[in-house]
Amino acid sequence: MLLALPSVDRVMEVYRHRLKMLRGTRRLRAEWDILRWLRGERFDAVMCTFPEDRFAVLAFLSGAAIRVGQRRQGLWWLLNRAPDIRKSDGGVLKYYCALARRLGGGEGGEATAYALGQEERAWAQKVIAEKAPGARAVVAIHPGASGDYKIWPPERFASLADRLVDQGIAVLLCSGEGDADVVHEVVSHSRHAPAVIDTSGQLRRLGALFAGCALVITNDSGPRHLAIAVGAKTLALFRRHHDREWSVYPETPACRILRGEGACPACPHDVCADIVPSGSVFGSYCIRQISVESVAAAAEAMVSAS
């Protein structure tokens, strides 16, 4: 995703899970190699997007003259531009933009955008034409998320898709890396087998597919942010309280959230512990408070307003 941005020159990734597997001198050698590379690049500025001591230390040891990160962390004094902000104060988008402004950037507003090329747009148009001929509208459903507790139960996604198809709306079920299990569950519970579109490793194609649909329905997940960045209408399903950091976008007729609103039998007041009911795989207690009827009604209204 980052490499698609014209302002990004390189992406260098540290495989932290591999790093954590190393022990003793091997771990020290690997850490030293990372630090030596950082210093060798002679960066002018470093922005720490996570308030973790390790990143503050690396920022300081990198030799960068400008070191940005939030103040409310243990080693904030290793940074020299440390605004007093947290992600929970106004959401992650405002948080990252505030950090960018301390670097001297971020003055262009907080709207997100993701560039799409002709190749992926043509691919998406072809897929939609082949998979949804004659439909009055096409809705993309992406049922995956980074954690099973964030996923609205697959049988509900299946029921939702069936309702939409009954209304003459075609459904494209989007799948990517790590989504195979939940997609299989959705398909297995569906009366009208939705077309599964696998875009693993092809974010631009997924973005183009979203841009070509009348509506994109997701959990609180990365694909939701991609859909908004390409200008698609979005309907996202959230657990309680997590919208404090992750709703981030103004609620509009084209960008909506549904969330669990009732009292949770498993979590303390005002806190979501992401507890999935015993015997279930997907969906915390609070996300299960979102009914198929409410999602279907919101989706049909948003499609009709296209």
Secondary structure, DSSP 8 states (H G I E B T S, - for coil): -GGGSTT--------HHHHHH--HHHHHHHHHHHHHHHHHHT-SEEE--S--HHHHHHHHHTT-SEEE--SSSTTGGG-SB--S--HHHH-HHHHHHHHHHHHT--TT-S-------HHHHHHHHHHHHHHSTT-SEEEEEE---SSGGGS--HHHHHHHHHHHHHTTEEEEEEE-TT-HHHHHHHHHT-SS--EEEE-TT-HHHHHHHHHTSSEEEEESSHHHHHHHHTT--EEEEE-SSTHHHHT-S--BTTEEEEE--S--SSS-TT-------TT-SS--TTGGGS-HHHHHHHHHHHHHT-
